[in-house]
Each structure stands twice: as structure tokens, then as C-alpha cells.
Amino acid sequence: MRGIISAGGYVPYRRLQRSQITTFFGSGGGKGTRSVASFDEDTTSMGVEAARACLRATAARPDSVWFASASPAYLEKTNATTIHAALRLDTDVAAFDMGGAVRSGVGVLAAAFRSSDTVLVVTSDIRGGLPTSADEQATGDAAAAILVGDDDAGGSGGAGSSVIAEYLGGASVSEEFVDRWRLPGETRSKAWEEKFGETKYLPLGDQAWNAALKNAGIEADQVNRLIVTGPHTRAVRALAGRLSVSTVNAKEALVDDLAASVGQTGTAHPALLLSSALEGAEAGQVIVLVSVVDGVDVLVFRTTEAIRGYRAARPVASQIANAADLPYGKYLSWRDVVTLEPPRRPEPDRISASVASRNDDWKFAFVASRDRSSGALHMPPARVSRDGGTIDDMEDAPMSEVIGTVAAITIDRIAYSPSPPIVFAVVDFDGGGRLPVELCDVDAASVKVGDRVEMTFRRLFSADGIHNYFWKARPVR
């Protein structure tokens, strides 16, 4: 049996109230909220967070990591290798980027089901548009990760794991026509007139739907949960209405597309909605994912008995519930639409590739060292123990999943930051270890000594086109 072993979504902490756009400009906007990646997040760092959530829910480990995004942090350099390093995977685990189109998100997922490897599929996107545009208010930022493999296949980690949703089959149909496009180097996408896209997508959707159900060996009235998604709102709405009529319960079958709370997250959205649907699924349910972009892709699943014992490590629903509003002016600043006066301090220099390579376990995977004789924990790693002076007798101590407590706080309004002030904290980690770290996803006035924090992978800064990734701490919510 091949299918989904585990899944995880990541929705950034900040939300933009769409009504703020109308208040600010007098037009645009709408109801609800859209998710916003922080100034220190990109598609790679969000992909790491989704992948961590996915792997926490299973003992299985991947043979390969496939990453897809329409807004990659790097071109030419592989972004998946950063995710690979942050997850501390073995060097023989392959890491690949898969395309730059929005359709790559569902495409890489479909390809994983045809592979024989245990594949960690990571999809991530940051979406937006010109101020007051439909894209600005209707889109959102998010990431999702799905571990695909065979039942009781342990991948490179060696531990067996159960498939929670069997892949029954699917279908893809493609046709060349201009719907949505963005040239290399441009910051916003453009779209053709919606009615034209609807006339193209609806017959393709019917064709893919019928072929997928036939390949999966099921009838439409056996479908319990139906996911229909894509950046073409009009075509998605029309196709969802047509397809849901034939399902077992048309009113309840359609899965919430998170349009009101998160927005359409492009490359990440099919896997994000699939992760969300699995969180509340029951055994024996048929779930169909329909992705409408540059063609139509349909994937069909049936949940197994293993879903009864499955628990998402960080449910999408809880991330949506635990959020904070972001002022529209700060959103525009984070997206480089407006330029605010920066701190009157020199911008940071680019990092050293050689130094980063020598400390990759610490920098990317947050691995400290522990003295074997005394048990003393060293952050950052050290060769000489502070207790007894033992030399080179250390063992690795992974700390990325360890919770800590804020012991002291400093709010710095002078140091360079794209979004001042910087909140620093001295964190005491459970089981030993103390480190000064930057806090994120917080309001400076609300931080206090005694707060519980967890680690999150972020981008500290970029210089000379090189992203400096490391770990920050955020409140446990």
C-alpha cells in the first residue's frame, strides 16, 4: 500500500485584515484575513517549519526531499538542501527543487506517489500583488509537507510507519493557454480575463475528474471529502459546484478552502488543504484533491485504520486560531512596497560560506554539544568542556525540538533590523543549556520573564544575495 504517512502545514503567525486595505486606500480589500510571512521568513524557512511538523508525527524518515515553490529564495542554488540541513538528514538523502510554477506543488506530490522512495514533499509560497489588487487581498503565505511512502516502510531512518491515507489513483490533463503568468525578475503575476479561463478549465476538470475516479475504481457518490483549489477563483468555484453535486453529501463534502482566514497560497495550497482535511478525517473516508492551474490534476485517497491513532503535530486549525493582526503599513514595508528609514547602523556583511560549512549542524539543525563525562551542555558547541576541561569528548545534542523559558529580556531599538525593535532573550532550555536568542512572532510590550518558547527556523538577514539562516525563538501557543 502506498500513500500518505504523515502531513504538516505551516501558516505564519501574522494576519492582515483585508478591511485595512480599504481603510488605507479607499478601495480594494474585503472581508476576512490573509496570512503574512514575517520579514524574516521566506519559502525555504516556512518549508522547514512544515517539514518539522510533518516528521514529528511519524518515526519514518525520507529517502529524498522534493521542494516546490513559485517564489524560491534562491535561483540556481538548490533550496531543498537548506531544508535537508535543518532537518539533519543523512547525506545520502537526496534533495531536489522541482520547478517554479504554481502547478509544481501538486505535480511534485503526484510524482511522489509514482516513486518507490519514501519522499518528503515540501511545498511553500509567498503570494501578493499590487496594492488594492485582487491578488493582494485574496492570496496568502504558507507551506505544507507530506511524507509519501509504502506501508511499514521506514525510509532512511529504518523505523516502520503506517500509511494513514492510501493513494488510489489520479489523473492529469494539460492544455496550453494563457491564464496567469509572471516573467523572471517580476514581483507580481498577471492574469487574463476570468471568463476565458473558466471556459478552458471546466471541460478539463470534467475530463480529469472522470478519469481519476475510473483509475481509482470508485464512483462519485463514494467521495466523502472534496478539495477543489487553484488561483483562478471563478473556475474553482464553478468546478467545485459541479463536482460536489455528485458526492455522497454535497453540502458537507467540500473542504474549507481557507479563503476567508488564510487566502490562496499558490504552490502550497493543495498540500495545505490536504493536510487540513486529514486532521479531521475518519477511517475509510474517500478524499479527492482537485487542483486547477495550467490544467487540472486530481488525486484520490482513502483513509486507513491508522488515521484513528494519527495526531498532527501542529494542526493547521490551531495555527489559524492562534494569530495576530499586522498593520497594513508594516505589511507594505515587509513586502518592500514602501521603504521606511532604516536604523542608522551599517547593514550586516555577507556570511562566510566556509565558516557556515564548518558549523552546519549548529547553524542549520541547532545541534549543541554535551560533555560525555559531566553532562554539561554547550551552546554553541565547544571542544573543551566548561566542567572539568575535558577536550574533544562531546556528543551531539539536538536542541531544535527542546522547549525553553525566558530568563531575561532586552529590547534593542538601535541595532540594524528590517523591522525594529529587536527583542532578545536569554533562554534556559529544559534539561540544561542557556543561550541568548532573538525572539520572533511577538510584540515587544507583551514579552515577560517566564514565558515558554520554542525554536523556529528563520532568515536573519540577506547580504550580497546570500541568505543567512539560523534559529530564533517564538512563544509556545
KEKE-923344 format. One record per residue (C-alpha): z, x, y; residue number from 1. Coordinates in nm, 3 decimals, decimal comma, padded with zeros to 5 digits, m for minus. Layout:
residues N
[bator [Z; X; Y]; NUM]
...
***
This chain:
residues 477
[bator [00,000; 00,000; 00,000]; 1]
[bator [m00,098; 00,138; 00,339]; 2]
[bator [00,028; 00,010; 00,669]; 3]
[bator [00,288; 00,047; 00,942]; 4]
[bator [00,604; 00,239; 00,855]; 5]
[bator [00,769; 00,211; 01,197]; 6]
[bator [00,683; 00,140; 01,559]; 7]
[bator [00,825; 00,208; 01,900]; 8]
[bator [00,739; 00,112; 02,255]; 9]
[bator [00,836; 00,263; 02,587]; 10]
[bator [00,845; 00,066; 02,910]; 11]
[bator [00,954; 00,261; 03,221]; 12]
[bator [01,277; 00,158; 03,389]; 13]
[bator [01,131; 00,065; 03,728]; 14]
[bator [00,960; m00,266; 03,815]; 15]
[bator [00,753; m00,365; 04,115]; 16]
[bator [00,796; m00,724; 04,227]; 17]
[bator [00,441; m00,842; 04,285]; 18]
[bator [00,555; m01,058; 04,576]; 19]
[bator [00,634; m00,737; 04,768]; 20]
[bator [00,263; m00,661; 04,790]; 21]
[bator [00,206; m00,991; 04,972]; 22]
[bator [00,505; m00,931; 05,199]; 23]
[bator [00,380; m00,583; 05,287]; 24]
[bator [00,009; m00,654; 05,339]; 25]
[bator [m00,010; m01,030; 05,377]; 26]
[bator [m00,238; m01,061; 05,073]; 27]
[bator [m00,261; m00,960; 04,707]; 28]
[bator [00,049; m00,973; 04,496]; 29]
[bator [00,155; m01,267; 04,283]; 30]
[bator [00,441; m01,373; 04,059]; 31]
[bator [00,646; m01,163; 03,821]; 32]
[bator [00,676; m00,786; 03,791]; 33]
[bator [00,478; m00,487; 03,672]; 34]
[bator [00,622; m00,174; 03,511]; 35]
[bator [00,600; 00,151; 03,707]; 36]
[bator [00,616; 00,503; 03,568]; 37]
[bator [00,855; 00,717; 03,769]; 38]
[bator [00,732; 01,005; 03,986]; 39]
[bator [00,847; 01,243; 03,709]; 40]
[bator [00,667; 01,059; 03,430]; 41]
[bator [00,310; 01,086; 03,305]; 42]
[bator [00,129; 00,962; 02,998]; 43]
[bator [00,249; 01,260; 02,792]; 44]
[bator [00,619; 01,222; 02,875]; 45]
[bator [00,602; 00,846; 02,815]; 46]
[bator [00,426; 00,914; 02,484]; 47]
[bator [00,716; 01,140; 02,383]; 48]
[bator [00,964; 00,861; 02,453]; 49]
[bator [00,767; 00,608; 02,249]; 50]
[bator [00,729; 00,857; 01,962]; 51]
[bator [01,103; 00,932; 01,961]; 52]
[bator [01,180; 00,560; 01,934]; 53]
[bator [00,927; 00,524; 01,652]; 54]
[bator [01,061; 00,814; 01,444]; 55]
[bator [01,427; 00,715; 01,492]; 56]
[bator [01,361; 00,405; 01,281]; 57]
[bator [01,244; 00,592; 00,971]; 58]
[bator [01,308; 00,905; 00,765]; 59]
[bator [00,935; 00,966; 00,720]; 60]
[bator [00,763; 01,235; 00,922]; 61]
[bator [00,395; 01,260; 01,014]; 62]
[bator [00,128; 01,491; 00,879]; 63]
[bator [m00,057; 01,461; 01,209]; 64]
[bator [m00,015; 01,331; 01,565]; 65]
[bator [m00,304; 01,147; 01,734]; 66]
[bator [m00,273; 01,077; 02,105]; 67]
[bator [m00,491; 00,844; 02,313]; 68]
[bator [m00,486; 00,779; 02,686]; 69]
[bator [m00,733; 00,681; 02,957]; 70]
[bator [m00,522; 00,876; 03,209]; 71]
[bator [m00,431; 01,205; 03,035]; 72]
[bator [m00,206; 01,454; 03,208]; 73]
[bator [m00,446; 01,735; 03,111]; 74]
[bator [m00,817; 01,761; 03,051]; 75]
[bator [m00,938; 02,040; 02,817]; 76]
[bator [m00,578; 02,124; 02,722]; 77]
[bator [m00,450; 01,909; 02,433]; 78]
[bator [m00,173; 01,673; 02,543]; 79]
[bator [m00,072; 01,593; 02,185]; 80]
[bator [00,062; 01,947; 02,140]; 81]
[bator [00,330; 01,877; 02,402]; 82]
[bator [00,433; 01,564; 02,212]; 83]
[bator [00,430; 01,771; 01,892]; 84]
[bator [00,661; 02,030; 02,052]; 85]
[bator [00,900; 01,772; 02,195]; 86]
[bator [00,936; 01,610; 01,852]; 87]
[bator [00,991; 01,955; 01,698]; 88]
[bator [00,732; 01,903; 01,427]; 89]
[bator [00,624; 02,180; 01,192]; 90]
[bator [00,331; 02,396; 01,295]; 91]
[bator [00,118; 02,264; 01,008]; 92]
[bator [00,134; 01,912; 01,156]; 93]
[bator [m00,199; 01,870; 01,335]; 94]
[bator [m00,202; 01,738; 01,693]; 95]
[bator [m00,516; 01,590; 01,848]; 96]
[bator [m00,619; 01,397; 02,159]; 97]
[bator [m00,853; 01,106; 02,092]; 98]
[bator [m01,092; 01,016; 02,375]; 99]
[bator [m01,034; 00,899; 02,730]; 100]
[bator [m01,149; 00,536; 02,718]; 101]
[bator [m00,919; 00,233; 02,713]; 102]
[bator [m01,067; 00,136; 02,376]; 103]
[bator [m00,940; 00,466; 02,233]; 104]
[bator [m00,595; 00,307; 02,197]; 105]
[bator [m00,696; 00,054; 01,934]; 106]
[bator [m00,965; 00,287; 01,798]; 107]
[bator [m00,722; 00,563; 01,706]; 108]
[bator [m00,496; 00,303; 01,542]; 109]
[bator [m00,782; 00,165; 01,334]; 110]
[bator [m00,883; 00,518; 01,232]; 111]
[bator [m00,529; 00,594; 01,115]; 112]
[bator [m00,542; 00,310; 00,862]; 113]
[bator [m00,857; 00,464; 00,714]; 114]
[bator [m00,695; 00,806; 00,686]; 115]
[bator [m00,498; 00,932; 00,387]; 116]
[bator [m00,241; 01,117; 00,601]; 117]
[bator [00,086; 00,991; 00,742]; 118]
[bator [m00,027; 00,963; 01,105]; 119]
[bator [00,182; 00,921; 01,417]; 120]
[bator [m00,041; 00,729; 01,658]; 121]
[bator [00,074; 00,762; 02,021]; 122]
[bator [m00,094; 00,566; 02,300]; 123]
[bator [00,001; 00,581; 02,665]; 124]
[bator [m00,139; 00,479; 03,001]; 125]
[bator [m00,065; 00,465; 03,373]; 126]
[bator [m00,266; 00,190; 03,541]; 127]
[bator [m00,320; 00,090; 03,900]; 128]
[bator [m00,573; 00,008; 04,169]; 129]
[bator [m00,629; m00,011; 04,540]; 130]
[bator [m00,353; m00,180; 04,740]; 131]
[bator [m00,374; m00,564; 04,723]; 132]
[bator [m00,630; m00,543; 04,439]; 133]
[bator [m00,607; m00,748; 04,121]; 134]
[bator [m00,570; m00,426; 03,922]; 135]
[bator [m00,270; m00,313; 04,126]; 136]
[bator [m00,065; m00,626; 04,057]; 137]
[bator [m00,190; m00,716; 03,708]; 138]
[bator [m00,161; m00,378; 03,538]; 139]
[bator [00,141; m00,177; 03,426]; 140]
[bator [00,253; 00,154; 03,278]; 141]
[bator [00,379; 00,201; 02,922]; 142]
[bator [00,344; 00,386; 02,593]; 143]
[bator [00,367; 00,295; 02,226]; 144]
[bator [00,379; 00,481; 01,897]; 145]
[bator [00,310; 00,360; 01,545]; 146]
[bator [00,367; 00,559; 01,227]; 147]
[bator [00,094; 00,478; 00,976]; 148]
[bator [00,115; 00,577; 00,612]; 149]
[bator [00,146; 00,473; 00,249]; 150]
[bator [00,444; 00,304; 00,091]; 151]
[bator [00,712; 00,561; m00,004]; 152]
[bator [00,505; 00,841; 00,147]; 153]
[bator [00,728; 01,087; 00,325]; 154]
[bator [00,470; 01,283; 00,519]; 155]
[bator [00,558; 01,640; 00,613]; 156]
[bator [00,929; 01,552; 00,620]; 157]
[bator [00,934; 01,477; 00,247]; 158]
[bator [01,153; 01,167; 00,268]; 159]
[bator [01,014; 00,840; 00,135]; 160]
[bator [00,979; 00,534; 00,353]; 161]
[bator [00,867; 00,174; 00,315]; 162]
[bator [00,574; 00,005; 00,482]; 163]
[bator [00,701; m00,283; 00,699]; 164]
[bator [00,354; m00,431; 00,764]; 165]
[bator [00,069; m00,388; 00,516]; 166]
[bator [m00,276; m00,336; 00,663]; 167]
[bator [m00,501; m00,598; 00,505]; 168]
[bator [m00,827; m00,509; 00,676]; 169]
[bator [m01,014; m00,547; 01,001]; 170]
[bator [m01,345; m00,538; 01,180]; 171]
[bator [m01,502; m00,387; 01,491]; 172]
[bator [m01,807; m00,496; 01,683]; 173]
[bator [m01,964; m00,300; 01,968]; 174]
[bator [m02,226; m00,361; 02,231]; 175]
[bator [m02,327; m00,154; 02,532]; 176]
[bator [m02,281; m00,335; 02,864]; 177]
[bator [m02,112; m00,256; 03,194]; 178]
[bator [m01,771; m00,423; 03,223]; 179]
[bator [m01,516; m00,171; 03,354]; 180]
[bator [m01,574; 00,193; 03,440]; 181]
[bator [m01,431; 00,498; 03,617]; 182]
[bator [m01,605; 00,829; 03,675]; 183]
[bator [m01,426; 01,160; 03,606]; 184]
[bator [m01,211; 01,252; 03,903]; 185]
[bator [m01,184; 00,900; 04,041]; 186]
[bator [m00,841; 00,740; 04,071]; 187]
[bator [m00,933; 00,374; 04,028]; 188]
[bator [m01,154; 00,182; 03,793]; 189]
[bator [m01,418; m00,071; 03,894]; 190]
[bator [m01,514; m00,394; 03,722]; 191]
[bator [m01,824; m00,609; 03,703]; 192]
[bator [m01,820; m00,981; 03,778]; 193]
[bator [m01,584; m01,154; 03,532]; 194]
[bator [m01,810; m01,436; 03,420]; 195]
[bator [m02,065; m01,186; 03,292]; 196]
[bator [m01,803; m01,011; 03,079]; 197]
[bator [m01,682; m01,342; 02,940]; 198]
[bator [m02,032; m01,434; 02,822]; 199]
[bator [m02,050; m01,100; 02,642]; 200]
[bator [m01,702; m01,087; 02,488]; 201]
[bator [m01,670; m01,439; 02,346]; 202]
[bator [m01,950; m01,415; 02,086]; 203]
[bator [m01,839; m01,063; 01,995]; 204]
[bator [m01,485; m01,196; 01,949]; 205]
[bator [m01,601; m01,472; 01,717]; 206]
[bator [m01,801; m01,221; 01,512]; 207]
[bator [m01,517; m00,970; 01,481]; 208]
[bator [m01,259; m01,243; 01,406]; 209]
[bator [m01,459; m01,394; 01,122]; 210]
[bator [m01,548; m01,056; 00,973]; 211]
[bator [m01,188; m00,931; 00,989]; 212]
[bator [m01,044; m01,239; 00,819]; 213]
[bator [m01,310; m01,213; 00,547]; 214]
[bator [m01,237; m00,842; 00,494]; 215]
[bator [m00,863; m00,913; 00,480]; 216]
[bator [m00,907; m01,202; 00,235]; 217]
[bator [m00,721; m01,461; 00,442]; 218]
[bator [m00,800; m01,787; 00,621]; 219]
[bator [m00,739; m01,853; 00,989]; 220]
[bator [m00,470; m02,113; 00,914]; 221]
[bator [m00,264; m01,841; 00,742]; 222]
[bator [m00,220; m01,645; 01,067]; 223]
[bator [00,140; m01,665; 01,191]; 224]
[bator [00,127; m01,433; 01,495]; 225]
[bator [m00,181; m01,372; 01,707]; 226]
[bator [m00,209; m01,090; 01,962]; 227]
[bator [m00,508; m01,102; 02,198]; 228]
[bator [m00,524; m00,832; 02,463]; 229]
[bator [m00,762; m00,649; 02,692]; 230]
[bator [m00,815; m00,564; 03,059]; 231]
[bator [m01,070; m00,846; 03,106]; 232]
[bator [m00,825; m01,128; 03,182]; 233]
[bator [m01,074; m01,412; 03,180]; 234]
[bator [m01,232; m01,318; 02,847]; 235]
[bator [m00,894; m01,258; 02,683]; 236]
[bator [m00,761; m01,596; 02,796]; 237]
[bator [m01,071; m01,779; 02,676]; 238]
[bator [m01,084; m01,599; 02,342]; 239]
[bator [m00,712; m01,650; 02,279]; 240]
[bator [m00,755; m02,022; 02,334]; 241]
[bator [m01,045; m02,042; 02,091]; 242]
[bator [m00,884; m01,835; 01,815]; 243]
[bator [m00,533; m01,978; 01,833]; 244]
[bator [m00,658; m02,331; 01,763]; 245]
[bator [m00,732; m02,237; 01,402]; 246]
[bator [m00,397; m02,063; 01,336]; 247]
[bator [m00,104; m02,214; 01,149]; 248]
[bator [00,071; m02,316; 01,473]; 249]
[bator [m00,148; m02,279; 01,781]; 250]
[bator [00,134; m02,318; 02,034]; 251]
[bator [00,374; m02,067; 01,874]; 252]
[bator [00,127; m01,826; 01,717]; 253]
[bator [00,023; m01,650; 02,038]; 254]
[bator [00,238; m01,343; 02,107]; 255]
[bator [00,356; m01,297; 02,466]; 256]
[bator [00,114; m01,053; 02,627]; 257]
[bator [00,390; m00,932; 02,866]; 258]
[bator [00,164; m01,002; 03,164]; 259]
[bator [00,448; m01,153; 03,367]; 260]
[bator [00,701; m00,875; 03,309]; 261]
[bator [00,511; m00,552; 03,234]; 262]
[bator [00,142; m00,601; 03,313]; 263]
[bator [m00,168; m00,493; 03,125]; 264]
[bator [m00,108; m00,133; 03,017]; 265]
[bator [m00,460; m00,039; 02,913]; 266]
[bator [m00,477; 00,213; 02,630]; 267]
[bator [m00,115; 00,150; 02,532]; 268]
[bator [m00,122; m00,229; 02,528]; 269]
[bator [m00,245; m00,310; 02,173]; 270]
[bator [00,021; m00,091; 02,010]; 271]
[bator [00,288; m00,203; 02,259]; 272]
[bator [00,228; m00,571; 02,178]; 273]
[bator [00,215; m00,494; 01,806]; 274]
[bator [00,549; m00,310; 01,832]; 275]
[bator [00,696; m00,605; 02,021]; 276]
[bator [00,568; m00,855; 01,764]; 277]
[bator [00,715; m00,658; 01,474]; 278]
[bator [01,061; m00,662; 01,634]; 279]
[bator [01,097; m01,034; 01,573]; 280]
[bator [00,878; m01,073; 01,265]; 281]
[bator [00,988; m01,221; 00,933]; 282]
[bator [00,878; m01,113; 00,587]; 283]
[bator [00,543; m01,248; 00,469]; 284]
[bator [00,401; m01,322; 00,812]; 285]
[bator [00,036; m01,251; 00,889]; 286]
[bator [m00,009; m01,076; 01,224]; 287]
[bator [m00,355; m01,033; 01,374]; 288]
[bator [m00,425; m00,795; 01,662]; 289]
[bator [m00,740; m00,865; 01,865]; 290]
[bator [m00,837; m00,606; 02,128]; 291]
[bator [m01,107; m00,699; 02,378]; 292]
[bator [m01,252; m00,392; 02,552]; 293]
[bator [m01,605; m00,245; 02,526]; 294]
[bator [m01,645; m00,462; 02,217]; 295]
[bator [m01,384; m00,636; 02,003]; 296]
[bator [m01,155; m00,485; 01,740]; 297]
[bator [m00,947; m00,696; 01,501]; 298]
[bator [m00,669; m00,560; 01,275]; 299]
[bator [m00,490; m00,781; 01,020]; 300]
[bator [m00,140; m00,718; 00,881]; 301]
[bator [00,111; m00,888; 00,655]; 302]
[bator [00,479; m00,802; 00,694]; 303]
[bator [00,659; m00,695; 00,377]; 304]
[bator [01,011; m00,745; 00,247]; 305]
[bator [01,100; m00,412; 00,410]; 306]
[bator [01,083; m00,580; 00,752]; 307]
[bator [01,414; m00,750; 00,673]; 308]
[bator [01,600; m00,419; 00,693]; 309]
[bator [01,394; m00,275; 00,975]; 310]
[bator [01,554; m00,230; 01,315]; 311]
[bator [01,365; m00,100; 01,616]; 312]
[bator [01,547; 00,196; 01,766]; 313]
[bator [01,485; 00,080; 02,123]; 314]
[bator [01,339; m00,273; 02,127]; 315]
[bator [01,071; m00,348; 02,381]; 316]
[bator [01,254; m00,668; 02,473]; 317]
[bator [01,570; m00,478; 02,567]; 318]
[bator [01,372; m00,232; 02,780]; 319]
[bator [01,214; m00,520; 02,967]; 320]
[bator [01,556; m00,677; 03,022]; 321]
[bator [01,716; m00,353; 03,142]; 322]
[bator [01,513; m00,269; 03,450]; 323]
[bator [01,550; m00,212; 03,824]; 324]
[bator [01,325; m00,305; 04,114]; 325]
[bator [01,127; m00,041; 04,301]; 326]
[bator [01,043; m00,084; 04,671]; 327]
[bator [00,670; m00,116; 04,731]; 328]
[bator [00,671; 00,172; 04,980]; 329]
[bator [00,818; 00,405; 04,720]; 330]
[bator [00,561; 00,285; 04,466]; 331]
[bator [00,282; 00,377; 04,708]; 332]
[bator [00,443; 00,718; 04,760]; 333]
[bator [00,476; 00,784; 04,388]; 334]
[bator [00,107; 00,698; 04,342]; 335]
[bator [00,003; 00,931; 04,629]; 336]
[bator [m00,142; 00,638; 04,822]; 337]
[bator [00,077; 00,728; 05,120]; 338]
[bator [00,212; 01,075; 05,197]; 339]
[bator [00,570; 01,100; 05,314]; 340]
[bator [00,713; 01,404; 05,486]; 341]
[bator [00,828; 01,636; 05,207]; 342]
[bator [01,158; 01,826; 05,210]; 343]
[bator [01,135; 02,130; 05,435]; 344]
[bator [01,162; 02,365; 05,144]; 345]
[bator [00,899; 02,570; 04,958]; 346]
[bator [00,728; 02,394; 04,674]; 347]
[bator [00,802; 02,543; 04,330]; 348]
[bator [00,579; 02,811; 04,182]; 349]
[bator [00,391; 02,755; 03,860]; 350]
[bator [00,575; 02,828; 03,538]; 351]
[bator [00,512; 03,134; 03,324]; 352]
[bator [00,317; 03,047; 03,010]; 353]
[bator [00,460; 03,347; 02,824]; 354]
[bator [00,821; 03,264; 02,913]; 355]
[bator [00,770; 02,899; 02,818]; 356]
[bator [00,624; 03,005; 02,484]; 357]
[bator [00,924; 03,225; 02,405]; 358]
[bator [01,161; 02,935; 02,472]; 359]
[bator [00,957; 02,642; 02,344]; 360]
[bator [01,231; 02,499; 02,118]; 361]
[bator [01,468; 02,479; 02,413]; 362]
[bator [01,215; 02,373; 02,674]; 363]
[bator [01,026; 02,110; 02,476]; 364]
[bator [01,263; 01,999; 02,198]; 365]
[bator [01,600; 02,062; 02,371]; 366]
[bator [01,738; 02,274; 02,087]; 367]
[bator [02,057; 02,468; 02,165]; 368]
[bator [02,223; 02,736; 01,950]; 369]
[bator [02,554; 02,721; 01,768]; 370]
[bator [02,759; 03,022; 01,661]; 371]
[bator [02,799; 03,006; 01,284]; 372]
[bator [03,139; 03,177; 01,286]; 373]
[bator [03,314; 02,996; 01,573]; 374]
[bator [03,106; 02,680; 01,608]; 375]
[bator [03,060; 02,744; 01,981]; 376]
[bator [02,759; 02,560; 02,124]; 377]
[bator [02,539; 02,743; 02,373]; 378]
[bator [02,318; 02,557; 02,621]; 379]
[bator [02,072; 02,715; 02,684]; 380]
[bator [02,053; 02,909; 02,355]; 381]
[bator [02,211; 03,254; 02,352]; 382]
[bator [02,200; 03,558; 02,125]; 383]
[bator [02,560; 03,660; 02,198]; 384]
[bator [02,841; 03,414; 02,131]; 385]
[bator [03,083; 03,344; 02,413]; 386]
[bator [03,357; 03,315; 02,149]; 387]
[bator [03,410; 03,649; 01,977]; 388]
[bator [03,089; 03,816; 02,095]; 389]
[bator [02,902; 03,775; 01,765]; 390]
[bator [02,539; 03,885; 01,803]; 391]
[bator [02,239; 03,705; 01,651]; 392]
[bator [02,443; 03,483; 01,422]; 393]
[bator [02,328; 03,148; 01,557]; 394]
[bator [02,187; 02,832; 01,405]; 395]
[bator [01,968; 02,574; 01,575]; 396]
[bator [02,147; 02,275; 01,730]; 397]
[bator [01,903; 01,995; 01,827]; 398]
[bator [02,050; 01,804; 02,121]; 399]
[bator [01,782; 01,558; 02,233]; 400]
[bator [01,944; 01,265; 02,050]; 401]
[bator [02,305; 01,353; 02,144]; 402]
[bator [02,484; 01,131; 02,395]; 403]
[bator [02,688; 01,286; 02,678]; 404]
[bator [02,936; 01,198; 02,951]; 405]
[bator [02,904; 01,277; 03,321]; 406]
[bator [03,180; 01,521; 03,419]; 407]
[bator [03,074; 01,599; 03,777]; 408]
[bator [02,807; 01,482; 04,023]; 409]
[bator [02,614; 01,641; 04,309]; 410]
[bator [02,364; 01,456; 04,530]; 411]
[bator [02,118; 01,703; 04,685]; 412]
[bator [01,914; 01,578; 04,982]; 413]
[bator [01,775; 01,920; 05,074]; 414]
[bator [01,620; 02,065; 04,756]; 415]
[bator [01,250; 02,003; 04,701]; 416]
[bator [01,166; 01,677; 04,524]; 417]
[bator [00,876; 01,432; 04,544]; 418]
[bator [01,137; 01,154; 04,556]; 419]
[bator [01,462; 01,274; 04,716]; 420]
[bator [01,752; 01,280; 04,681]; 421]
[bator [01,806; 01,469; 04,356]; 422]
[bator [02,108; 01,363; 04,153]; 423]
[bator [02,254; 01,647; 03,947]; 424]
[bator [02,534; 01,605; 03,696]; 425]
[bator [02,738; 01,827; 03,471]; 426]
[bator [02,719; 01,659; 03,131]; 427]
[bator [02,965; 01,707; 02,845]; 428]
[bator [02,785; 01,636; 02,519]; 429]
[bator [02,953; 01,464; 02,225]; 430]
[bator [03,056; 01,727; 01,972]; 431]
[bator [03,056; 02,010; 02,226]; 432]
[bator [02,827; 02,161; 02,483]; 433]
[bator [02,813; 02,135; 02,862]; 434]
[bator [02,506; 02,158; 03,086]; 435]
[bator [02,410; 02,078; 03,445]; 436]
[bator [02,108; 01,845; 03,432]; 437]
[bator [01,911; 01,625; 03,668]; 438]
[bator [01,963; 01,251; 03,634]; 439]
[bator [01,674; 01,004; 03,644]; 440]
[bator [01,630; 00,625; 03,648]; 441]
[bator [01,943; 00,596; 03,864]; 442]
[bator [02,040; 00,501; 04,216]; 443]
[bator [02,241; 00,781; 04,373]; 444]
[bator [02,510; 00,545; 04,502]; 445]
[bator [02,579; 00,397; 04,158]; 446]
[bator [02,640; 00,717; 03,958]; 447]
[bator [03,001; 00,794; 03,873]; 448]
[bator [03,204; 01,035; 03,663]; 449]
[bator [03,249; 00,900; 03,312]; 450]
[bator [02,903; 00,743; 03,286]; 451]
[bator [02,741; 00,779; 02,947]; 452]
[bator [02,395; 00,937; 02,948]; 453]
[bator [02,116; 01,014; 02,704]; 454]
[bator [01,836; 01,269; 02,724]; 455]
[bator [01,477; 01,185; 02,818]; 456]
[bator [01,162; 01,399; 02,834]; 457]
[bator [01,021; 01,430; 03,187]; 458]
[bator [00,792; 01,633; 03,410]; 459]
[bator [00,997; 01,842; 03,653]; 460]
[bator [00,701; 01,934; 03,874]; 461]
[bator [00,339; 02,048; 03,866]; 462]
[bator [00,211; 02,366; 04,029]; 463]
[bator [m00,134; 02,523; 04,011]; 464]
[bator [m00,234; 02,241; 03,778]; 465]
[bator [00,035; 02,327; 03,522]; 466]
[bator [00,294; 02,062; 03,434]; 467]
[bator [00,650; 02,185; 03,390]; 468]
[bator [00,811; 01,959; 03,130]; 469]
[bator [01,181; 01,959; 03,046]; 470]
[bator [01,464; 01,717; 02,979]; 471]
[bator [01,665; 01,502; 03,215]; 472]
[bator [01,950; 01,260; 03,153]; 473]
[bator [01,947; 00,883; 03,214]; 474]
[bator [02,225; 00,624; 03,183]; 475]
[bator [02,272; 00,463; 02,844]; 476]
[bator [02,180; 00,098; 02,893]; 477]
***
